[in-house]
């Protein structure tokens, strides 16, 4: 997911997407530990997508407070 795609989402959609990614990351970690994960890069992608979402949410909060 690109940052431009994340910026197009509403705050509610961001929260939902972050929750989904966290759940899928938990599943990926379990599969990784049991050697059932086919592509470890999926874990990296999920972590980075979560970081992008968090960054956008913080930017929006700062902008709403007038600090950005």
mmCIF file of the N, C-alpha and C atoms, coordinates in Angstrom:
data_MODEL
# 
_entry.id   MODEL 
# 
loop_
_atom_site.group_PDB 
_atom_site.id 
_atom_site.type_symbol 
_atom_site.label_atom_id 
_atom_site.label_alt_id 
_atom_site.label_comp_id 
_atom_site.label_asym_id 
_atom_site.label_entity_id 
_atom_site.label_seq_id 
_atom_site.pdbx_PDB_ins_code 
_atom_site.Cartn_x 
_atom_site.Cartn_y 
_atom_site.Cartn_z 
_atom_site.occupancy 
_atom_site.B_iso_or_equiv 
_atom_site.pdbx_formal_charge 
_atom_site.auth_seq_id 
_atom_site.auth_comp_id 
_atom_site.auth_asym_id 
_atom_site.auth_atom_id 
_atom_site.pdbx_PDB_model_num 
ATOM 1   N N  . UNK A 1 1  ? 0.845   -1.169  0.000  1.00 0.00 ? 1  UNK A N  1 
ATOM 2   C CA . UNK A 1 1  ? 0.000   0.000   0.000  1.00 0.00 ? 1  UNK A CA 1 
ATOM 3   C C  . UNK A 1 1  ? 0.894   1.237   0.000  1.00 0.00 ? 1  UNK A C  1 
ATOM 4   N N  . UNK A 1 2  ? 0.644   2.119   -0.921 1.00 0.00 ? 2  UNK A N  1 
ATOM 5   C CA . UNK A 1 2  ? 1.426   3.339   -1.030 1.00 0.00 ? 2  UNK A CA 1 
ATOM 6   C C  . UNK A 1 2  ? 0.893   4.396   -0.074 1.00 0.00 ? 2  UNK A C  1 
ATOM 7   N N  . UNK A 1 3  ? 1.762   5.337   0.294  1.00 0.00 ? 3  UNK A N  1 
ATOM 8   C CA . UNK A 1 3  ? 1.332   6.374   1.221  1.00 0.00 ? 3  UNK A CA 1 
ATOM 9   C C  . UNK A 1 3  ? 0.231   7.244   0.612  1.00 0.00 ? 3  UNK A C  1 
ATOM 10  N N  . UNK A 1 4  ? 0.230   7.412   -0.708 1.00 0.00 ? 4  UNK A N  1 
ATOM 11  C CA . UNK A 1 4  ? -0.832  8.185   -1.346 1.00 0.00 ? 4  UNK A CA 1 
ATOM 12  C C  . UNK A 1 4  ? -2.181  7.480   -1.193 1.00 0.00 ? 4  UNK A C  1 
ATOM 13  N N  . UNK A 1 5  ? -2.168  6.155   -1.216 1.00 0.00 ? 5  UNK A N  1 
ATOM 14  C CA . UNK A 1 5  ? -3.398  5.394   -1.008 1.00 0.00 ? 5  UNK A CA 1 
ATOM 15  C C  . UNK A 1 5  ? -3.874  5.536   0.433  1.00 0.00 ? 5  UNK A C  1 
ATOM 16  N N  . UNK A 1 6  ? -2.938  5.570   1.362  1.00 0.00 ? 6  UNK A N  1 
ATOM 17  C CA . UNK A 1 6  ? -3.286  5.710   2.773  1.00 0.00 ? 6  UNK A CA 1 
ATOM 18  C C  . UNK A 1 6  ? -3.873  7.083   3.034  1.00 0.00 ? 6  UNK A C  1 
ATOM 19  N N  . UNK A 1 7  ? -3.325  8.108   2.410  1.00 0.00 ? 7  UNK A N  1 
ATOM 20  C CA . UNK A 1 7  ? -3.804  9.473   2.613  1.00 0.00 ? 7  UNK A CA 1 
ATOM 21  C C  . UNK A 1 7  ? -5.233  9.653   2.090  1.00 0.00 ? 7  UNK A C  1 
ATOM 22  N N  . UNK A 1 8  ? -5.645  8.844   1.134  1.00 0.00 ? 8  UNK A N  1 
ATOM 23  C CA . UNK A 1 8  ? -6.991  8.942   0.575  1.00 0.00 ? 8  UNK A CA 1 
ATOM 24  C C  . UNK A 1 8  ? -8.056  8.331   1.483  1.00 0.00 ? 8  UNK A C  1 
ATOM 25  N N  . UNK A 1 9  ? -7.642  7.556   2.494  1.00 0.00 ? 9  UNK A N  1 
ATOM 26  C CA . UNK A 1 9  ? -8.586  6.898   3.385  1.00 0.00 ? 9  UNK A CA 1 
ATOM 27  C C  . UNK A 1 9  ? -9.045  7.854   4.485  1.00 0.00 ? 9  UNK A C  1 
ATOM 28  N N  . UNK A 1 10 ? -10.260 7.645   4.955  1.00 0.00 ? 10 UNK A N  1 
ATOM 29  C CA . UNK A 1 10 ? -10.780 8.444   6.065  1.00 0.00 ? 10 UNK A CA 1 
ATOM 30  C C  . UNK A 1 10 ? -10.178 7.922   7.372  1.00 0.00 ? 10 UNK A C  1 
ATOM 31  N N  . UNK A 1 11 ? -10.400 8.648   8.449  1.00 0.00 ? 11 UNK A N  1 
ATOM 32  C CA . UNK A 1 11 ? -9.868  8.240   9.747  1.00 0.00 ? 11 UNK A CA 1 
ATOM 33  C C  . UNK A 1 11 ? -10.435 6.894   10.182 1.00 0.00 ? 11 UNK A C  1 
ATOM 34  N N  . UNK A 1 12 ? -11.715 6.685   9.958  1.00 0.00 ? 12 UNK A N  1 
ATOM 35  C CA . UNK A 1 12 ? -12.337 5.412   10.320 1.00 0.00 ? 12 UNK A CA 1 
ATOM 36  C C  . UNK A 1 12 ? -11.763 4.267   9.491  1.00 0.00 ? 12 UNK A C  1 
ATOM 37  N N  . UNK A 1 13 ? -11.565 4.515   8.215  1.00 0.00 ? 13 UNK A N  1 
ATOM 38  C CA . UNK A 1 13 ? -10.999 3.488   7.339  1.00 0.00 ? 13 UNK A CA 1 
ATOM 39  C C  . UNK A 1 13 ? -9.565  3.168   7.746  1.00 0.00 ? 13 UNK A C  1 
ATOM 40  N N  . UNK A 1 14 ? -8.822  4.186   8.179  1.00 0.00 ? 14 UNK A N  1 
ATOM 41  C CA . UNK A 1 14 ? -7.457  3.953   8.645  1.00 0.00 ? 14 UNK A CA 1 
ATOM 42  C C  . UNK A 1 14 ? -7.446  3.048   9.871  1.00 0.00 ? 14 UNK A C  1 
ATOM 43  N N  . UNK A 1 15 ? -8.342  3.309   10.801 1.00 0.00 ? 15 UNK A N  1 
ATOM 44  C CA . UNK A 1 15 ? -8.408  2.500   12.018 1.00 0.00 ? 15 UNK A CA 1 
ATOM 45  C C  . UNK A 1 15 ? -8.756  1.049   11.684 1.00 0.00 ? 15 UNK A C  1 
ATOM 46  N N  . UNK A 1 16 ? -9.699  0.871   10.778 1.00 0.00 ? 16 UNK A N  1 
ATOM 47  C CA . UNK A 1 16 ? -10.100 -0.481  10.372 1.00 0.00 ? 16 UNK A CA 1 
ATOM 48  C C  . UNK A 1 16 ? -8.950  -1.192  9.684  1.00 0.00 ? 16 UNK A C  1 
ATOM 49  N N  . UNK A 1 17 ? -8.297  -0.488  8.777  1.00 0.00 ? 17 UNK A N  1 
ATOM 50  C CA . UNK A 1 17 ? -7.184  -1.091  8.028  1.00 0.00 ? 17 UNK A CA 1 
ATOM 51  C C  . UNK A 1 17 ? -6.027  -1.452  8.956  1.00 0.00 ? 17 UNK A C  1 
ATOM 52  N N  . UNK A 1 18 ? -5.744  -0.584  9.940  1.00 0.00 ? 18 UNK A N  1 
ATOM 53  C CA . UNK A 1 18 ? -4.670  -0.875  10.887 1.00 0.00 ? 18 UNK A CA 1 
ATOM 54  C C  . UNK A 1 18 ? -4.998  -2.118  11.706 1.00 0.00 ? 18 UNK A C  1 
ATOM 55  N N  . UNK A 1 19 ? -6.244  -2.224  12.163 1.00 0.00 ? 19 UNK A N  1 
ATOM 56  C CA . UNK A 1 19 ? -6.653  -3.393  12.936 1.00 0.00 ? 19 UNK A CA 1 
ATOM 57  C C  . UNK A 1 19 ? -6.523  -4.671  12.104 1.00 0.00 ? 19 UNK A C  1 
ATOM 58  N N  . UNK A 1 20 ? -6.935  -4.607  10.834 1.00 0.00 ? 20 UNK A N  1 
ATOM 59  C CA . UNK A 1 20 ? -6.827  -5.769  9.951  1.00 0.00 ? 20 UNK A CA 1 
ATOM 60  C C  . UNK A 1 20 ? -5.371  -6.171  9.757  1.00 0.00 ? 20 UNK A C  1 
ATOM 61  N N  . UNK A 1 21 ? -4.509  -5.182  9.560  1.00 0.00 ? 21 UNK A N  1 
ATOM 62  C CA . UNK A 1 21 ? -3.095  -5.472  9.356  1.00 0.00 ? 21 UNK A CA 1 
ATOM 63  C C  . UNK A 1 21 ? -2.459  -6.076  10.609 1.00 0.00 ? 21 UNK A C  1 
ATOM 64  N N  . UNK A 1 22 ? -2.841  -5.578  11.774 1.00 0.00 ? 22 UNK A N  1 
ATOM 65  C CA . UNK A 1 22 ? -2.299  -6.127  13.021 1.00 0.00 ? 22 UNK A CA 1 
ATOM 66  C C  . UNK A 1 22 ? -2.730  -7.580  13.202 1.00 0.00 ? 22 UNK A C  1 
ATOM 67  N N  . UNK A 1 23 ? -3.977  -7.885  12.864 1.00 0.00 ? 23 UNK A N  1 
ATOM 68  C CA . UNK A 1 23 ? -4.456  -9.257  12.959 1.00 0.00 ? 23 UNK A CA 1 
ATOM 69  C C  . UNK A 1 23 ? -3.710  -10.167 11.987 1.00 0.00 ? 23 UNK A C  1 
ATOM 70  N N  . UNK A 1 24 ? -3.542  -9.703  10.761 1.00 0.00 ? 24 UNK A N  1 
ATOM 71  C CA . UNK A 1 24 ? -2.846  -10.523 9.774  1.00 0.00 ? 24 UNK A CA 1 
ATOM 72  C C  . UNK A 1 24 ? -1.374  -10.678 10.141 1.00 0.00 ? 24 UNK A C  1 
ATOM 73  N N  . UNK A 1 25 ? -0.772  -9.650  10.751 1.00 0.00 ? 25 UNK A N  1 
ATOM 74  C CA . UNK A 1 25 ? 0.618   -9.753  11.175 1.00 0.00 ? 25 UNK A CA 1 
ATOM 75  C C  . UNK A 1 25 ? 0.759   -10.811 12.273 1.00 0.00 ? 25 UNK A C  1 
ATOM 76  N N  . UNK A 1 26 ? -0.204  -10.879 13.166 1.00 0.00 ? 26 UNK A N  1 
ATOM 77  C CA . UNK A 1 26 ? -0.181  -11.919 14.200 1.00 0.00 ? 26 UNK A CA 1 
ATOM 78  C C  . UNK A 1 26 ? -0.227  -13.310 13.594 1.00 0.00 ? 26 UNK A C  1 
ATOM 79  N N  . UNK A 1 27 ? -1.071  -13.471 12.601 1.00 0.00 ? 27 UNK A N  1 
ATOM 80  C CA . UNK A 1 27 ? -1.168  -14.765 11.916 1.00 0.00 ? 27 UNK A CA 1 
ATOM 81  C C  . UNK A 1 27 ? 0.131   -15.082 11.189 1.00 0.00 ? 27 UNK A C  1 
ATOM 82  N N  . UNK A 1 28 ? 0.706   -14.073 10.535 1.00 0.00 ? 28 UNK A N  1 
ATOM 83  C CA . UNK A 1 28 ? 1.961   -14.282 9.818  1.00 0.00 ? 28 UNK A CA 1 
ATOM 84  C C  . UNK A 1 28 ? 3.086   -14.659 10.774 1.00 0.00 ? 28 UNK A C  1 
ATOM 85  N N  . UNK A 1 29 ? 3.113   -14.039 11.944 1.00 0.00 ? 29 UNK A N  1 
ATOM 86  C CA . UNK A 1 29 ? 4.146   -14.367 12.932 1.00 0.00 ? 29 UNK A CA 1 
ATOM 87  C C  . UNK A 1 29 ? 3.999   -15.813 13.409 1.00 0.00 ? 29 UNK A C  1 
ATOM 88  N N  . UNK A 1 30 ? 2.773   -16.242 13.620 1.00 0.00 ? 30 UNK A N  1 
ATOM 89  C CA . UNK A 1 30 ? 2.535   -17.621 14.030 1.00 0.00 ? 30 UNK A CA 1 
ATOM 90  C C  . UNK A 1 30 ? 3.009   -18.592 12.950 1.00 0.00 ? 30 UNK A C  1 
ATOM 91  N N  . UNK A 1 31 ? 2.662   -18.293 11.727 1.00 0.00 ? 31 UNK A N  1 
ATOM 92  C CA . UNK A 1 31 ? 3.097   -19.157 10.619 1.00 0.00 ? 31 UNK A CA 1 
ATOM 93  C C  . UNK A 1 31 ? 4.611   -19.158 10.480 1.00 0.00 ? 31 UNK A C  1 
ATOM 94  N N  . UNK A 1 32 ? 5.242   -18.020 10.726 1.00 0.00 ? 32 UNK A N  1 
ATOM 95  C CA . UNK A 1 32 ? 6.695   -17.922 10.640 1.00 0.00 ? 32 UNK A CA 1 
ATOM 96  C C  . UNK A 1 32 ? 7.349   -18.820 11.692 1.00 0.00 ? 32 UNK A C  1 
ATOM 97  N N  . UNK A 1 33 ? 6.793   -18.788 12.896 1.00 0.00 ? 33 UNK A N  1 
ATOM 98  C CA . UNK A 1 33 ? 7.363   -19.590 13.988 1.00 0.00 ? 33 UNK A CA 1 
ATOM 99  C C  . UNK A 1 33 ? 7.175   -21.088 13.772 1.00 0.00 ? 33 UNK A C  1 
ATOM 100 N N  . UNK A 1 34 ? 6.130   -21.451 13.054 1.00 0.00 ? 34 UNK A N  1 
ATOM 101 C CA . UNK A 1 34 ? 5.880   -22.870 12.802 1.00 0.00 ? 34 UNK A CA 1 
ATOM 102 C C  . UNK A 1 34 ? 6.387   -23.299 11.424 1.00 0.00 ? 34 UNK A C  1 
ATOM 103 N N  . UNK A 1 35 ? 7.173   -22.457 10.796 1.00 0.00 ? 35 UNK A N  1 
ATOM 104 C CA . UNK A 1 35 ? 7.773   -22.741 9.481  1.00 0.00 ? 35 UNK A CA 1 
ATOM 105 C C  . UNK A 1 35 ? 6.736   -23.019 8.403  1.00 0.00 ? 35 UNK A C  1 
ATOM 106 N N  . UNK A 1 36 ? 5.600   -22.347 8.468  1.00 0.00 ? 36 UNK A N  1 
ATOM 107 C CA . UNK A 1 36 ? 4.556   -22.515 7.468  1.00 0.00 ? 36 UNK A CA 1 
ATOM 108 C C  . UNK A 1 36 ? 4.403   -21.269 6.593  1.00 0.00 ? 36 UNK A C  1 
ATOM 109 N N  . UNK A 1 37 ? 5.261   -20.288 6.794  1.00 0.00 ? 37 UNK A N  1 
ATOM 110 C CA . UNK A 1 37 ? 5.170   -19.040 6.046  1.00 0.00 ? 37 UNK A CA 1 
ATOM 111 C C  . UNK A 1 37 ? 5.949   -19.177 4.747  1.00 0.00 ? 37 UNK A C  1 
ATOM 112 N N  . UNK A 1 38 ? 5.254   -18.943 3.645  1.00 0.00 ? 38 UNK A N  1 
ATOM 113 C CA . UNK A 1 38 ? 5.883   -19.089 2.341  1.00 0.00 ? 38 UNK A CA 1 
ATOM 114 C C  . UNK A 1 38 ? 6.766   -17.888 1.997  1.00 0.00 ? 38 UNK A C  1 
ATOM 115 N N  . UNK A 1 39 ? 6.314   -16.694 2.343  1.00 0.00 ? 39 UNK A N  1 
ATOM 116 C CA . UNK A 1 39 ? 7.043   -15.492 1.971  1.00 0.00 ? 39 UNK A CA 1 
ATOM 117 C C  . UNK A 1 39 ? 7.217   -14.569 3.178  1.00 0.00 ? 39 UNK A C  1 
ATOM 118 N N  . UNK A 1 40 ? 8.421   -14.536 3.758  1.00 0.00 ? 40 UNK A N  1 
ATOM 119 C CA . UNK A 1 40 ? 8.665   -13.672 4.910  1.00 0.00 ? 40 UNK A CA 1 
ATOM 120 C C  . UNK A 1 40 ? 8.534   -12.175 4.585  1.00 0.00 ? 40 UNK A C  1 
ATOM 121 N N  . UNK A 1 41 ? 8.566   -11.833 3.324  1.00 0.00 ? 41 UNK A N  1 
ATOM 122 C CA . UNK A 1 41 ? 8.439   -10.417 2.968  1.00 0.00 ? 41 UNK A CA 1 
ATOM 123 C C  . UNK A 1 41 ? 7.040   -9.884  3.260  1.00 0.00 ? 41 UNK A C  1 
ATOM 124 N N  . UNK A 1 42 ? 6.062   -10.771 3.377  1.00 0.00 ? 42 UNK A N  1 
ATOM 125 C CA . UNK A 1 42 ? 4.707   -10.331 3.725  1.00 0.00 ? 42 UNK A CA 1 
ATOM 126 C C  . UNK A 1 42 ? 4.683   -9.718  5.115  1.00 0.00 ? 42 UNK A C  1 
ATOM 127 N N  . UNK A 1 43 ? 5.504   -10.244 6.029  1.00 0.00 ? 43 UNK A N  1 
ATOM 128 C CA . UNK A 1 43 ? 5.590   -9.671  7.369  1.00 0.00 ? 43 UNK A CA 1 
ATOM 129 C C  . UNK A 1 43 ? 6.152   -8.256  7.302  1.00 0.00 ? 43 UNK A C  1 
ATOM 130 N N  . UNK A 1 44 ? 7.180   -8.068  6.522  1.00 0.00 ? 44 UNK A N  1 
ATOM 131 C CA . UNK A 1 44 ? 7.793   -6.754  6.380  1.00 0.00 ? 44 UNK A CA 1 
ATOM 132 C C  . UNK A 1 44 ? 6.804   -5.762  5.774  1.00 0.00 ? 44 UNK A C  1 
ATOM 133 N N  . UNK A 1 45 ? 6.089   -6.195  4.756  1.00 0.00 ? 45 UNK A N  1 
ATOM 134 C CA . UNK A 1 45 ? 5.100   -5.324  4.118  1.00 0.00 ? 45 UNK A CA 1 
ATOM 135 C C  . UNK A 1 45 ? 4.005   -4.918  5.097  1.00 0.00 ? 45 UNK A C  1 
ATOM 136 N N  . UNK A 1 46 ? 3.545   -5.859  5.904  1.00 0.00 ? 46 UNK A N  1 
ATOM 137 C CA . UNK A 1 46 ? 2.494   -5.562  6.881  1.00 0.00 ? 46 UNK A CA 1 
ATOM 138 C C  . UNK A 1 46 ? 2.995   -4.557  7.916  1.00 0.00 ? 46 UNK A C  1 
ATOM 139 N N  . UNK A 1 47 ? 4.218   -4.756  8.418  1.00 0.00 ? 47 UNK A N  1 
ATOM 140 C CA . UNK A 1 47 ? 4.791   -3.823  9.398  1.00 0.00 ? 47 UNK A CA 1 
ATOM 141 C C  . UNK A 1 47 ? 4.936   -2.432  8.811  1.00 0.00 ? 47 UNK A C  1 
ATOM 142 N N  . UNK A 1 48 ? 5.381   -2.362  7.583  1.00 0.00 ? 48 UNK A N  1 
ATOM 143 C CA . UNK A 1 48 ? 5.558   -1.054  6.943  1.00 0.00 ? 48 UNK A CA 1 
ATOM 144 C C  . UNK A 1 48 ? 4.230   -0.372  6.670  1.00 0.00 ? 48 UNK A C  1 
ATOM 145 N N  . UNK A 1 49 ? 3.220   -1.140  6.294  1.00 0.00 ? 49 UNK A N  1 
ATOM 146 C CA . UNK A 1 49 ? 1.893   -0.553  6.082  1.00 0.00 ? 49 UNK A CA 1 
ATOM 147 C C  . UNK A 1 49 ? 1.326   -0.005  7.391  1.00 0.00 ? 49 UNK A C  1 
ATOM 148 N N  . UNK A 1 50 ? 1.540   -0.732  8.480  1.00 0.00 ? 50 UNK A N  1 
ATOM 149 C CA . UNK A 1 50 ? 1.091   -0.246  9.786  1.00 0.00 ? 50 UNK A CA 1 
ATOM 150 C C  . UNK A 1 50 ? 1.815   1.054   10.129 1.00 0.00 ? 50 UNK A C  1 
ATOM 151 N N  . UNK A 1 51 ? 3.099   1.113   9.872  1.00 0.00 ? 51 UNK A N  1 
ATOM 152 C CA . UNK A 1 51 ? 3.872   2.326   10.152 1.00 0.00 ? 51 UNK A CA 1 
ATOM 153 C C  . UNK A 1 51 ? 3.378   3.498   9.308  1.00 0.00 ? 51 UNK A C  1 
ATOM 154 N N  . UNK A 1 52 ? 3.053   3.249   8.048  1.00 0.00 ? 52 UNK A N  1 
ATOM 155 C CA . UNK A 1 52 ? 2.523   4.312   7.189  1.00 0.00 ? 52 UNK A CA 1 
ATOM 156 C C  . UNK A 1 52 ? 1.214   4.858   7.745  1.00 0.00 ? 52 UNK A C  1 
ATOM 157 N N  . UNK A 1 53 ? 0.348   3.954   8.159  1.00 0.00 ? 53 UNK A N  1 
ATOM 158 C CA . UNK A 1 53 ? -0.949  4.366   8.698  1.00 0.00 ? 53 UNK A CA 1 
ATOM 159 C C  . UNK A 1 53 ? -0.747  5.196   9.956  1.00 0.00 ? 53 UNK A C  1 
ATOM 160 N N  . UNK A 1 54 ? 0.125   4.742   10.845 1.00 0.00 ? 54 UNK A N  1 
ATOM 161 C CA . UNK A 1 54 ? 0.376   5.485   12.078 1.00 0.00 ? 54 UNK A CA 1 
ATOM 162 C C  . UNK A 1 54 ? 0.939   6.872   11.781 1.00 0.00 ? 54 UNK A C  1 
ATOM 163 N N  . UNK A 1 55 ? 1.822   6.959   10.814 1.00 0.00 ? 55 UNK A N  1 
ATOM 164 C CA . UNK A 1 55 ? 2.418   8.242   10.445 1.00 0.00 ? 55 UNK A CA 1 
ATOM 165 C C  . UNK A 1 55 ? 1.357   9.203   9.939  1.00 0.00 ? 55 UNK A C  1 
ATOM 166 N N  . UNK A 1 56 ? 0.490   8.734   9.073  1.00 0.00 ? 56 UNK A N  1 
ATOM 167 C CA . UNK A 1 56 ? -0.566  9.579   8.520  1.00 0.00 ? 56 UNK A CA 1 
ATOM 168 C C  . UNK A 1 56 ? -1.515  10.031  9.627  1.00 0.00 ? 56 UNK A C  1 
ATOM 169 N N  . UNK A 1 57 ? -1.847  9.122   10.545 1.00 0.00 ? 57 UNK A N  1 
ATOM 170 C CA . UNK A 1 57 ? -2.744  9.483   11.649 1.00 0.00 ? 57 UNK A CA 1 
ATOM 171 C C  . UNK A 1 57 ? -2.123  10.567  12.531 1.00 0.00 ? 57 UNK A C  1 
ATOM 172 N N  . UNK A 1 58 ? -0.834  10.462  12.825 1.00 0.00 ? 58 UNK A N  1 
ATOM 173 C CA . UNK A 1 58 ? -0.157  11.476  13.636 1.00 0.00 ? 58 UNK A CA 1 
ATOM 174 C C  . UNK A 1 58 ? -0.118  12.808  12.901 1.00 0.00 ? 58 UNK A C  1 
ATOM 175 N N  . UNK A 1 59 ? 0.164   12.774  11.608 1.00 0.00 ? 59 UNK A N  1 
ATOM 176 C CA . UNK A 1 59 ? 0.181   14.007  10.816 1.00 0.00 ? 59 UNK A CA 1 
ATOM 177 C C  . UNK A 1 59 ? -1.180  14.699  10.877 1.00 0.00 ? 59 UNK A C  1 
ATOM 178 N N  . UNK A 1 60 ? -2.238  13.930  10.736 1.00 0.00 ? 60 UNK A N  1 
ATOM 179 C CA . UNK A 1 60 ? -3.591  14.504  10.772 1.00 0.00 ? 60 UNK A CA 1 
ATOM 180 C C  . UNK A 1 60 ? -3.908  15.075  12.149 1.00 0.00 ? 60 UNK A C  1 
ATOM 181 N N  . UNK A 1 61 ? -3.474  14.389  13.209 1.00 0.00 ? 61 UNK A N  1 
ATOM 182 C CA . UNK A 1 61 ? -3.718  14.892  14.560 1.00 0.00 ? 61 UNK A CA 1 
ATOM 183 C C  . UNK A 1 61 ? -3.000  16.217  14.787 1.00 0.00 ? 61 UNK A C  1 
ATOM 184 N N  . UNK A 1 62 ? -1.756  16.293  14.348 1.00 0.00 ? 62 UNK A N  1 
ATOM 185 C CA . UNK A 1 62 ? -0.984  17.525  14.508 1.00 0.00 ? 62 UNK A CA 1 
ATOM 186 C C  . UNK A 1 62 ? -1.582  18.670  13.706 1.00 0.00 ? 62 UNK A C  1 
ATOM 187 N N  . UNK A 1 63 ? -2.052  18.350  12.506 1.00 0.00 ? 63 UNK A N  1 
ATOM 188 C CA . UNK A 1 63 ? -2.667  19.373  11.667 1.00 0.00 ? 63 UNK A CA 1 
ATOM 189 C C  . UNK A 1 63 ? -3.950  19.884  12.303 1.00 0.00 ? 63 UNK A C  1 
ATOM 190 N N  . UNK A 1 64 ? -4.722  18.975  12.905 1.00 0.00 ? 64 UNK A N  1 
ATOM 191 C CA . UNK A 1 64 ? -5.970  19.368  13.551 1.00 0.00 ? 64 UNK A CA 1 
ATOM 192 C C  . UNK A 1 64 ? -5.722  20.243  14.781 1.00 0.00 ? 64 UNK A C  1 
ATOM 193 N N  . UNK A 1 65 ? -4.581  20.019  15.442 1.00 0.00 ? 65 UNK A N  1 
ATOM 194 C CA . UNK A 1 65 ? -4.241  20.813  16.609 1.00 0.00 ? 65 UNK A CA 1 
ATOM 195 C C  . UNK A 1 65 ? -3.608  22.154  16.237 1.00 0.00 ? 65 UNK A C  1 
ATOM 196 N N  . UNK A 1 66 ? -3.254  22.299  14.980 1.00 0.00 ? 66 UNK A N  1 
ATOM 197 C CA . UNK A 1 66 ? -2.646  23.539  14.526 1.00 0.00 ? 66 UNK A CA 1 
ATOM 198 C C  . UNK A 1 66 ? -1.140  23.573  14.656 1.00 0.00 ? 66 UNK A C  1 
ATOM 199 N N  . UNK A 1 67 ? -0.532  22.404  14.881 1.00 0.00 ? 67 UNK A N  1 
ATOM 200 C CA . UNK A 1 67 ? 0.915   22.324  15.033 1.00 0.00 ? 67 UNK A CA 1 
ATOM 201 C C  . UNK A 1 67 ? 1.600   21.850  13.764 1.00 0.00 ? 67 UNK A C  1 
ATOM 202 N N  . UNK A 1 68 ? 0.885   21.662  12.701 1.00 0.00 ? 68 UNK A N  1 
ATOM 203 C CA . UNK A 1 68 ? 1.520   21.086  11.536 1.00 0.00 ? 68 UNK A CA 1 
ATOM 204 C C  . UNK A 1 68 ? 1.321   21.898  10.367 1.00 0.00 ? 68 UNK A C  1 
# 
